[in-house]
Each structure stands twice: as C-alpha cells, then as structure tokens.
Amino acid sequence: MMIKKSTVKKVEDDPRYHDTWQLLKKYRDVIWSLELSVQQLKKQFEVEYGSNIEDFLESVYLAGADLGGTQIEDHSRCIERSQKMLSLLDRSVELLRTRHKNGEEFYWILYFTYLSPQQLKNAEEIIEQLRPHMQDISFPTYYRKRKKAVEALSSILWGYTSQECMQILAQFYPADEDWAK
C-alpha cells in the first residue's frame, strides 16, 4: 500500500493572498465603486430618513441608539473595509516612495500604470508620462522596472511571506529550505 504525502499549501504559495498585480489592476475600479457606494448610501439615507447621513449618525450616537444588524450598518461596514484596504495600499505606496532606494521612480511607474485617476491607453502613453520623472526610459526598461516596483510594493504589503523574500531568506538559510517552499 502506497501512502501519499500530504501536500499542505502554504499561505505564501496561494496567489489569492499575495497577488499585488491583481490588487493594483483593480485599484481604479475599487475607487470608482467605493465612491458610487458612498453616494448611494448617502442618497438612501436622505430618502429614508430625510436628513444627511452625518447629521443622522451624530443624532443616533448621541441618543445611544444601536443600528446593529441593519442593512445600513452592513453597507457602512463594507464601505469601511474597502476604505481600509485602499488606505493600506496608499500608505504602502507612500512608504515605497519615501523609503526605498528606487522609491521615486517606482512610485511614478505605479502611479501612471495603476493608480492615476484616468487609465492611460497603453505602455507608450505611460512611458511618455514617465519621461519627466525618469531619464532614458525605454519599453524594456519600463517593463523591467514595473516588475521590480510591484515586487517591492508586494514586500511592503505582505512582509516576509512574499515569494521574493522567501527566496532571499532561503539563500541565507539553505539547511531550512522546507520553510521556503
């Protein structure tokens, strides 16, 4: 009888947890969706309660009322979670910009590629926008530096569980390679 080795997937191997590329690609859509959700929630409040949300919430809190379990509370929590996620990403990008040795270049690459309010049509337009911020930027240089910028941001977002860091640590501790897989 043959015994199968259990294959336990590690969190750092699961791309759902550390897919910085997907997070960046969806950034503009999440911003747009969040803005729409906030506007819809405000309109819903005005229609249902006859006042704006800020005044209503202030009066509810002063009165000690509980909105627990209501649709408004659920919608508000969803918006809050999205705002926290965006805030984390924004703070991570700012940390990259101010602390990484290539931070300023990486920031502009990420900004024009993923974060600017209006999406540029193609790599040519992105490179054109990068020219005031980077000397001699070519297509190969852009793609190479974009990959490095996303890897650096990934290290900030996910810490030492990111694939890049695990590979670096494996070089320092080759005897413990099991944890790096």
QUIPEFEN-V113250 format. One record per backbone hydrogen bond with DSSP energy under -1.0 kcal/mol. NH is the residue of the N-H (numbers start at 0). CO is the residue of the C=O. Records with the same first field share a line. If there is no record, write none. Layout:
BEGIN
NH: CO + CO
END
This chain:
BEGIN
12: 9
13: 10
16: 13
19: 17
22: 18
23: 19
24: 20
25: 21
29: 25
30: 26
31: 27
32: 28
33: 29
34: 30
35: 31
36: 32
37: 33
38: 34
39: 35
40: 36
41: 37
42: 38
43: 39
44: 40
45: 41
46: 42
47: 43
48: 44
49: 45
55: 51
56: 52
57: 53
58: 54
59: 55
60: 56
61: 57
62: 58
64: 59
69: 66
73: 69
74: 70
75: 71
76: 72
77: 73
78: 74
79: 75
80: 76
81: 77
82: 78
83: 79
84: 80
85: 81
86: 82
87: 83
88: 84
89: 85
90: 86
91: 87
92: 88
93: 89
94: 90
95: 91
96: 92
97: 93
98: 94
99: 95
102: 99
105: 101
106: 102
107: 103
108: 104
109: 105
110: 106
111: 107
112: 108
113: 109
114: 109
115: 110
125: 121
126: 122
127: 123
128: 124
129: 125
130: 126
132: 129
133: 129
141: 137
142: 138
143: 139
144: 140
145: 141
146: 142
147: 143
148: 144
149: 145
150: 146
151: 147
152: 148
153: 149
154: 150
155: 151
156: 152
157: 153
158: 154
160: 157
161: 158
165: 161
166: 162
167: 163
168: 164
169: 165
170: 166
171: 167
172: 168
175: 172
178: 175
180: 177
END
